[in-house]
Amino acid sequence: MPVFAIANPKGGVGKSTLATNLAGALAHQGHAVMLGDLDRQQSSRQWLALRPASLPAIRGWEVREGGSVVRPPKGTTHAVIDTPAGLHGKRLDALMQLADHVLIPLQPSLFDIQATHAFLAELQAHPRHAKVRLGLVGMRVKDHTLAQERLNEYLAALPAPKLTVLRDTQNYVHLAAHGLTLWDVAPGRVAQDLAQWAPLLAWAAKG
């Protein structure tokens, strides 16, 4: 079962946006998807509670009494895990034992770049590094800006592939408020965003 972890120790980089939309894309492809939320804010879990039942199903963790996580629901074929900020040490080690794909979102800011650089070094030092596919995703990037140019230069120099850059748009905000993803609305409304997701989904399908 492919397990996709969305991880960056810096908060506010767009992990939940990436996690929920990846889960939505996989569900629309016909996969039985679980979206697990390890973040204290539980943004992805709250998003799941808003998701209309008429849409392709995305399930959460199966949890026993007391709130301890047990396992993905029976029949799950793909898992997406939204991780917390400050992911280091034992928590990172536990995630690396579980995941075989790690997507690292970052925004075009010096602070994001510094945090991502240190995080990549930590991932590369992990014993399971060679068994885990890494992918970088630029988040909330404005076209034709100096910040975009610098982010692209930085991503090109990293030892992990740049999968795509997602633009700064209110589409994600408006859809999330209703438990929706880009794949849950008419394609014409979000055509530019779907095109930006295409290389990421092609990468995910190869795993």
HELIX and SHEET records of a PDB file:
HELIX    1   1 LYS A   15  HIS A   28  1                                  14    
HELIX    2   2 SER A   43  LEU A   50  1                                   8    
HELIX    3   3 GLY A   89  LEU A   98  1                                  10    
HELIX    4   4 LEU A  110  GLN A  124  1                                  15    
HELIX    5   5 HIS A  129  LYS A  131  5                                   3    
HELIX    6   6 LEU A  146  ALA A  156  1                                  11    
HELIX    7   7 ASN A  171  ALA A  176  1                                   6    
HELIX    8   8 LEU A  182  ASP A  184  5                                   3    
HELIX    9   9 PRO A  187  VAL A  190  5                                   4    
HELIX   10  10 ALA A  191  LYS A  206  1                                  16    
SHEET    1   A 7 ILE A  58  ARG A  59  0                                        
SHEET    2   A 7 VAL A  33  ASP A  37  1                                        
SHEET    3   A 7 HIS A  78  ASP A  82  1                                        
SHEET    4   A 7 VAL A   3  ILE A   6  1                                        
SHEET    5   A 7 HIS A 101  LEU A 106  1                                        
SHEET    6   A 7 ARG A 133  VAL A 141  1                                        
SHEET    7   A 7 LYS A 162  ARG A 167  1                                        
SHEET    1   B 2 GLU A  62  VAL A  63  0                                        
SHEET    2   B 2 VAL A  69  ARG A  71 -1                                        
END                                                                             
